[in-house]
Amino acid sequence: MRALWTYLSSPTWRLKQADTNGDGALSQDEIKAMVMKRMVRRGE
């Protein structure tokens, strides 16, 4: 379970999740959406 948590909290996993169209590159919109999600999570 600890290994899974470590993976899910890693920057690599977050970047893969941000790539919503699966092309392997992050667009400006995908980066903005990722940043906004992090800001919302930190505000909780």
Secondary structure, 3 states (H helix, E strand, C coil): CHHHHHHHCCHHHHHHHHCCCCCCCCCHHHHHHHHHHHHHHHHC
